[in-house]
Amino acid sequence: MARKPPFEWGPCAFDIPVGVTVDCGYLTVPEDRGRPDGPTIRLHVGVFESERKDPAPDPILYLGGGPGENSTEASSLIFDQRIRR
């Protein structure tokens, strides 16, 4: 059975507009999934609530598109897009 990666709730490392709810924290995962007992990295995670009253049960996962891109810095794009609707 696969182990569930540890998650630690914490402060958001990006600006959140007034009226938007975001929960943040860190997910700790193996640096190399082929070596589950090797070094780990902490990924900063922002959980954005849907604007729908009846959201679909499956989440949308946004990952940065290139080397060196910080997905949480790009999170401001989510505030203005239809992705939360």
N, C-alpha and C positions, 0 to 999 in steps of 0.2 A: 504494500500500500504506500502511495506517495505521501511524503510529509508535507504539511501545509507550511509555507514560509512564514516566519514571524512578522507581525505587523505591530507598529508602535504609533499610536496617535500623537500628534504634535502640532505646533503652530505652522501656518502656511508661510512659505518663503516667497510669496508674491503678493502684490496688491490685489485686494478684493473690492469691487465696487459696492457701494451702498445698496442694500436690498437683495444681494445675492448670497446664497448659503453655500459654503464650501467647507468640507471637513478635510483635514490634511494629516499626513503622517509619513512614516517611512516603512517600506517593505524591504526586508533583508533577504537576498537571494544569492545563490552561488555565482561567483564571477564566471565560471564555466560550468554549465549544466552537466557536462560530461564528467565533471569531478565534483560531485555533490558535497564531499567532505573537505574540499579545498577552500581557498579564500572566498570571502563573501563581499558583496557591495550593498550599500543602502540606497534605495531608490526613493526619491521624494515623490509622494503621490497626493493628488488633489481629487477629492470625490465631489463632483458637482451634482446637485439635485436636478431632476427633471422638472420642467415647468408644467408638465401634464398632470392631471389629477389621476390618470390611470396609465402610468408608464409601463412600457414593455419590461418584462422581468430580466432580460439580458442586457448587460451593460455595454457601453461603447468605450473602447480603450483607445486613447490617443497616444501615439508614440511619435517622437521627433523623426524628421525625415533625413537627417544627414549627420555626418560626423561632427561632433562638437555642439550640436543644437541642444538647447536646454528646453525640454518640453514644458516645464512649469513656467518658464518665462514666456513661452508662446501661449500660455493658458488664457491670456487676455483676449485672444481671438475667439475663444469659446463663449465669452460673455456676450459678444455681439452677433454670434451666428445662430442659426436655427437648430443646431445640434442638440440643445437642451429641450427643444419642443418636441 
